[in-house]
């Protein structure tokens, strides 16, 4: 390859036109007076210009002062019909040949839509990829919602930095099956491991809970004022996430994070890069209480759909409002159980902090009659003062932490997902997860969106690689195969 250029297809008197001149033509040897032929490759949406002594076309000339420039004017509607439906092209300059093919973004959009529509039409499994999987609560909720819409999801791969969480999910999370690929590695390493990425399949849906430590309230408090991207461990993860998106080419994306992430630089980068990759981005904040979940956690929910699909958050299904109480989810912890404590050190700290300026320390004490529970975070097992506690019905001076089962019930998380876990890992898994029911609703709406993609559109034939099988390492895409000749 001598040169690469992207160009929009122009119009001249209502007809399509491509105009090449100067250095772009001369580098391939297309000089004024030279003859060339034009060959269409309809199957691969390509136009090939090749120098040939008996070619039917002639390179024109244009004077720029005293400099003679070669000009190639392609204004044949018949020749350019190979690009019908595409707005932009790539121009690849080689020795004695110029290859023109649709832009990579346009081809990717067409392939994604064709792959999704073919699978929906035939009832084939809809493949899902999961990034920052954790214990797979978001994945499980998404799969449940997709099934409710009439689709059959299949978890193709799951990535997380912590192998113990993937081990837990692989055993107890029924979104997994024996073919799910476990990727226990930092996202930023996985995304730029060429070998690993070449062995990942394309997926129809990619979901992620991008780590929020830099944008969360506690994360900002620890590091002072600043932006989320300053976090040394997770502030940069939007870059590898987008690299993974570009590789596995999902038709739909689901990303969740803390609401504050919505105003971060990462969110703007995500929004505009997805736009340039051919997606339309939608966002909202989900309030778990609107699904009658006891833990009133709020999460930013971002859905991106390939252009050509329609998505509307206003269609999310919410249940009728039901008044609930914390007492519904409580286990029976006897009066004399050692888990009851005065937690005097925390009570005394609260009293001391009341006298300090700019101190926000305040204990959050629930009773069985409380109508909701504040957010239980991943560090809950450390027994911190601002985490919610339960007051004893027998002795108001006694408090305790919520159990793992109670934590799961607060969030609506199916209990089998935490089976066998100890306090620390169990609370970490759930504390960094989502409340379950809102994301079941999102999954169902994504399923409805996918099913609507087939109506009334024509289903395109899908190649084997488009059905989710990765290309062999080093194998070129069909559109670019000719460039290697």
N, C-alpha and C positions, 0 to 999 in steps of 0.2 A: 504494500500500500504506500502510495506517495502522498496522498492527501485525503482528507475526510472533511465533508462540509454538510451541514443541514440547511435545508432551504424549503420555504413554503412554495407550493405550486401556485403560480400566478394565473391571472386571467387577462386575455387580450381580446377585446370585442366579444366578450361572453364565452370565449373558448379557453381551455386550459393551455398553459404555456410554460415551458422551462427554457431559460436563457443562460448559457454558459459561455464565458469569454475569458480571454487573457490567460493568466498563469494557470488557472484551473484546467484549461484545455491543453495548453502547451506542455505542461508537465507530463501528460500522457502521450505526447507526440502528435496531438491534433493541431497541426499548423495550417495556416491559410492555404487553400488549394488541395489539401489532402482529402482523399475519399474515405468514407466509412459506411458501415451498414448498421442498422438498428434491429435488434432482435428482442422480441417479447418473450418473457417467461411468465405466462399467466398463472401457473400453479404457485409460483413463489413471489408473485407480484413484483417482478423485476424487469427492468429495461437495460439492455446491454448494448453499448456503443463500441464497435471494434473497427480499428483501421483496416481497410481492405482496398487493394488496388482497383478492384471492380465494384466497389461500394456504390450504392445508389444515391448516396448523399455526399455533399461537398461542404468542407469547412469554409465558412465565409470569412471575410476580413473586415476590420474596422480600424480606422486611423485615429490614434490618440496623439495629436500633434504630429510628430514625425515617426511615431512608433506604430507598427502594424500589429494589431491584436487579432488572434483567432476568435471566431464566434461560432457557436453551435446553437441554433435556434430550433427547438422542438415544439412545434405548435400543432401537431397532428392529434386530433381528438381520438383517433383510432389507436395511435401508439400510446398515448397517455391514459387510455381507458384502463390500463393495468393498475392504475392508482385510484380508480373510482372508490370513493369512501374514505380516502386518506387525504389529509390536508397538508402534510409535510413529507419530505423525502430526505434520504441520505445520498450524497454523491461521493462515490468511492473512486479515486483516481489511481489507476495502475498503469504499468507500461503498455502502451498501445490499446488501452481499454479503459472505458469509463462505465461504471455500474451504478445504476440508480435504483434505489429500493425504498419502500416506505420507512418512515421514522421508526426507531425502536419502540418508542412509546405507543405509537398507533398500532404497531403489530402486536405488542404485548396486550393492549386493551382488547383487540380482536380475539386473541388466543384465550384470554381469561374468560371472556363472555362465552365463547364457543364451548370451552371446557365445562363451565358451570351449567350452561343450558343443556348440553348433552347428558350430563350426569343426572340432572333433575328430570329430564324427559325419559330417561331409561330406568330411573330408580336406583342408579349406582350409588354407593356410599359417597358422601360429601366429606372430603378429607380436611382435617383441621390440624394446624400447627400451633404450639403453645410456647411462648417465650416468657421467662421469669415465672415458671409454672408453679413454684412452691409445692404445696400439697395438692394442687389441682382443683381448688374450690371453684374458681372462675370457669375452668374447663368443664367441670361437672355440671355447673349451672347452664352453661352454653349448650352442652350436649342435651340436657333435659329439655331445654326450650326448642332446640332444633327438632328433636323427636316429636314434641307436641305439635309442631307445624307440619309433620308428615314426612320429614326427611330422615335419612339414616346417616348420622355422623360417624366418622372414624378418625380417631386421634392418630395422626401419622408420626408426629414427633413431639417431644416435650423437652424444653431446656430449662435448667436452673443451675445456679452456682453451687447449690448444696446437694450432694448426692444422697444424703439421708432423707431429704424430702422427696426426691424422685423415687427412692426405694419404697417409702411409705405409699406413695401414689400408685406405684406399679403393682403393689399387692392389694390395696384396699379401694382404689378408685376405679370404678367400673367403666369410666370413660376410656381406660387403657385396654389394650388387648395384647396378644402375644407378638404382634407385629409393630407395636409402637416403639419408635426409636428413642432411647433415653440418652440425653445429651447433658452430661454433668460437667459443665465448664462455664467459666465466666462468659457472658454474652459477647463481650468485646473481644475475646479470643476466638470464640466460635465463628463470629461473623467474618473474620479475616483469615480463617483457616481454609485455604482454597480446596484442599482435599476433602475436608468434612463437608463443606458447602456443596461441592460437586456431587456428593452422595445423598443430599437431601431431596426429597420429592417436591414437586410443586403441590400447593394446597389450594383449596377453594376459600378457606377461611383461616386467617391468622389472628390469634388473640394474645394479648400481653397485659400484664400488670407491671409496667415499667417501674422499677424501684423509686420510691418517692421520698427517700430520706432527705434529699436536698431541698424539697419544696414543702414538706410537712411542717406543721407548727412547731413541733418539738425539734426538728432538724434545724430550722431557722433560729430557734431560741438558743440552741447549743453553740451555733457558729456566729451568732450576731446577725446584724443586717447584711444583706447581700443577695445574690441571685442563686437560684437552685443549681445552676451549672458550675458553681464554685466548689461543690461537694467533690472531694478528691476521689471518691470511690464510685459514685453513681451519677455525677453531674453530666457526664459525657455520653451516657448510654443511648441517647437518641440517635447518635451516629451509627453504632453497630445495628441498632434495631432497623433503621432504614436500609442498611446494607442487606439485612436478611429479607426484608420486604422485597427488595429489587431482585433477589435471587429466587425466592420461592413463589413469587408472583400470585399472591392471593387475590381473589376477586372481591372479597370483603374483608375488612379489618375491624377488630374490636380491641380498644385500648382503654384501660381504666387507671385512674390515679386520684390523688387528693385534689379537691377543687382548686387549691391555690396553683396547681401545676398548669391550669388553664391560662394563666397570665404569664407563664414563664417563657424564656427564649426557646426552650425545647419545644413547647407547644406551637410556637410560630414556625419553627423549622419544620416540625412534623406537618403542619397544615400546608405550607407552601411547597414542600418537596413532594408530598402526596399529590397535590394539585398538578405538579409538573410530571408526575408519573401516570396521570390519567385517572385520578380518583376525585370524587366529591366528598368533602369532609363535613360531618355533622357532629355536634357536641351538645351535651346537656349535663346537668347535675341531677343524679338520682338520689332521692331522699328515701331511705329504707322504710321510714315510718309510713309512707304512702302505700306500702305493701304489707302493712300490719306487722312489721318486724319490730321486736322489742328494742333492739339496739338501733338507735336513730343515727346510724352512720350515713354520711353523705359522700358520694364518690362521683368524680368527673367521669363521664362515659363518652368516649369518642368512637364513632362509627364512620368508616370510610368505605364507599362503594365505587366500583368501577363505573366510569361514565357510561351511561346507557341503562343503568339501573336506577330505580327510584326508591328513596328511603325517607321516612318521616317519623321523627320521634313522637309526634303527637298521637300516633297510633298505638303507642305502648299500652298494653292492657294492665289496669290496676284493679285490685279487688275492692269490694265494698268495705267501707271503714268499719273496723271492729275494735271496741275498747278492750285493751289487754292489760294484764298486770304481771309484774315480775314473778309473783307467786306461782304462775302457771308452769314455769320451767324449773322450779327449784327441786333439788334432790332432798331426801330426808337426812339431814345432818343432826344427830341427837344433841341434846342440850349440853352434855358433858364432853362432847368431842373436842379433841385438842385443836381443831381448826378454828374454834371460837377463841378470840383473844381481845384484850382491851386495846391493843395496838397503841399503847400509851405514848410511845416515841413519836408516832405520827400525829396523835392528838396534840401533844405538847409542841410539836413543830408548827402545827397550824396556828396555835395560840401565839407563838413567838413571831410568826410571819405576819400576823395581823398588824403588828406594830411597825413593820418595815414599810418604807415607801416603795412603790412599784413592785410589790410582791403579789403574785397572782395565785399563790399556793392556797388551795382550798380542797378539803376532802369532799368526795362525792359519795354520800352514804344513801343506799337504797333500802327500801323495805319491801316486803311481799306485796304491799299495796301500790308500789310505784308503777306508774303507767308506761315508763320506758326506762332504758338503761343507757348511760353515756357510752362512748366508744371504748371497747376493751382492746388495748393495743398489744403488739407482739411482745413487749417486755413485761407483761402482766405478772408473770411468775416471780418477779423481783419484789413484789409487794411495795409498790410506791404509793405515796400519799395521794396523788391526784387520780389514781385509778379507782374505779367504782368498787365499793365494798357493800356487803349486806349486813344490816343490823339484826341482831338476834331477836326473835319474837319472845324469848323467855327472859332476857336480861338486856335492856337497852344500852348497857355499857360495853357489851361484847359485839365484836365485828368479825367477819371472815371474808376471805376471797371467794369469788364464784368458782365452782368446779369446772373441769373441762367439759363435762356434759352440759352444764348450765351455760357456759360460754357458747358452745355450739348451738344450743337452742335459742340463745339470744340473737344469734345471727341467722338462724334458720338453716344451718349447715347440717347435712345428713350425718348422723352419728358414725356411720361405718367409715367415713373418711378419716376419723381420728382414732380408730380402733387400735389399741395396743400402745398408744403414745404416753409418755410421761408428761408431767406438768410443764416443764420448760419447753420442750419441742412442740407439745400440743398447743400451748398458748401462742407460741411463735407462729405456728402454721396458720392458726385462725386469726390471730391479731393482725397479720399482714394480708389477710384475705378480704373478700367482699362479703356483704350480706347477700344471701343466696337468692331469694325470690326476685329482687329487681332484675338480676341478670338472667334468670330464667325467662323473664318477660322479654328482655332484649334478644336472647337467643331465639325465642319464638318469632319475634318480629324480623330478625335476620332470615329465618327460614321462610317466612311469608314473602320477603323480598326476593329470595332466591327462586322460589316457586313461580313468582310472578314474572321472572325473567324469561320463562318459556312461553308466555302468553302475550300476544299471539305471534311471537317471533319464530323464525325458522331456525331449527337446530342445525348447527354446522357440524360437519364431520370432524372428529377430533383425532389427532395422531396419537401414537402410543406415548410419546413424551408428554403430550398435553394432558394425558389421563392421570398424571401423577408420577410416572416413572422418571427418574433422573436420567439425563443424558450420560452416556459413558464418559469417564474422565477424558478430557481432551477432544471430545466429539463436538463438532461445530453445529450450530443450529441450521435447519434446512435453508433459511434465507441467506445465511452467510457461507454455505458450503462452497459456492462457486468462487468466492474470494480466495480460497486456498489453492485454486488450480494453478 
